[in-house]
């Protein structure tokens, strides 16, 4: 079994009020990932995704492709996977 990876990503730009969270949650359903998407008070969107490396990579690639016209900057960190999530959803 492949070990899980965790990516913590922050998107900046016109990323709130454009369906970013809905789109990200929908795209997560196409990949073997868990985690969350959340609007931040500073106007950014935060995404945490865990799963097999290939699944997380594909998911984040799909998010980038779907939302690229709204995103001006992406900051991403690799973190140890925790296995804390049961699925992928919108956090508040």
C-alpha positions in Angstrom: 0.0 0.0 0.0 1.3 3.4 -0.9 1.9 5.9 1.9 -0.2 9.0 2.1 1.0 12.5 1.5 -0.4 15.8 2.7 -0.3 19.1 0.8 -1.3 22.4 2.5 -2.1 25.0 -0.2 -3.1 28.6 0.0 -4.6 30.3 -3.1 -4.6 34.1 -3.5 -6.4 36.3 -6.0 -10.1 36.6 -6.9 -10.7 33.3 -5.2 -13.7 34.0 -2.9 -17.2 34.4 -4.3 -16.4 32.5 -7.5 -17.4 29.0 -6.6 -13.9 28.0 -5.6 -14.9 25.9 -2.6 -17.8 24.2 -4.5 -15.6 23.4 -7.4 -12.7 22.1 -5.2 -15.1 19.8 -3.3 -16.6 18.5 -6.5 -13.1 17.8 -8.0 -12.0 16.0 -4.8 -14.8 13.5 -5.5 -12.9 12.4 -8.6 -9.7 11.6 -6.7 -8.8 9.4 -3.7 -8.2 12.4 -1.4 -9.5 13.6 2.0 -9.2 17.0 3.6 -10.9 20.4 3.3 -11.3 23.7 1.5 -11.9 26.9 3.4 -12.2 30.6 2.8 -9.8 32.6 5.0 -10.6 36.1 6.5 -7.7 37.6 4.5 -9.3 36.7 1.2 -7.3 33.6 0.4 -8.6 30.0 0.1 -6.9 27.2 2.1 -6.9 23.6 0.9 -5.5 20.6 2.8 -5.4 17.4 0.8 -4.3 13.9 1.9 -4.0 10.7 0.0 -1.7 8.7 -2.3 0.8 11.0 -3.9 -0.6 10.5 -7.4 -4.1 11.2 -6.3 -3.2 14.4 -4.4 -1.1 15.6 -7.4 -3.9 14.9 -9.8 -6.5 16.6 -7.6 -4.4 19.8 -7.2 -3.7 19.8 -10.9 -7.4 19.7 -11.6 -8.0 22.6 -9.1 -5.3 24.6 -10.8 -6.8 24.0 -14.2 -10.4 24.7 -13.2 -9.6 27.9 -11.2 -6.5 29.3 -12.8 -8.2 32.4 -14.1 -9.0 33.5 -10.5 -5.7 32.5 -8.9 -2.8 35.0 -8.8 -0.5 33.2 -6.4 -0.2 29.7 -4.9 1.8 28.8 -1.8 2.1 25.1 -1.0 3.7 23.1 1.8 4.3 19.3 2.1 3.4 18.1 5.6 3.2 14.7 7.2 -0.1 12.9 6.5 -2.2 12.6 9.7 -5.1 10.5 8.5 -7.5 12.7 10.4 -10.1 13.2 7.7 -12.9 10.9 6.7 -13.7 12.6 3.5 -13.3 15.9 1.7 -15.5 18.9 2.6 -15.9 22.6 3.1 -14.6 23.9 6.4 -15.8 27.1 8.0 
